[in-house]
Amino acid sequence: MLARTLLVITLVLVSVGTRAHDGTDHYAQVSPEIRRWVESLTDDKGRGCCATADGYRTQEVERDMSENAYRVMIEGQWFKVPDGAVIKQANRIGYAIVWYFIDNGAITIRCFLPGSGA
């Protein structure tokens, strides 16, 4: 019984460790100046993007012109980006990034930085 319990705990820790990460580790290859800039990004309420959610580079981004809003693909599903989550300053990296977290199974988008072509 103890061995089974330890196995379950180990599997849970491994699965959590593979999903959780510092959102800024995606930017290890950029200059310290750009890294600081990414870490300073906030939503419209002043909440730090990297401080409160993981950041992911996203290739799947749409601009919904009928609603004048962005949509991003997260874990195989489309999500509308709340207007307050869109970072309005110029993108110094070039590609789109979405910061989100999962709470009780629900995905919440904290910040979205449109790519340079969006």
FENDAGI-V965888 format. One record per run of one state. SS is the DSSP state (H for helix, E for strand, L for the rest). FROM is the first residue (numbers start at 1). TO is the last residue. If there is no record, write none. Layout:
ss: [SS/SS]
from: [FROM/FROM]
to: [TO/TO]
This chain:
ss: [L/H/L/H/L/H/L/E/L/E/H/L/E/L/E/L/E/L/E/L/H/E/L/E/L/E/L]
from: [1/2/20/23/28/32/41/42/43/48/49/53/54/58/61/65/69/75/77/81/83/86/87/97/104/106/114]
to: [1/19/22/27/31/40/41/42/47/48/52/53/57/60/64/68/74/76/80/82/85/86/96/103/105/113/118]
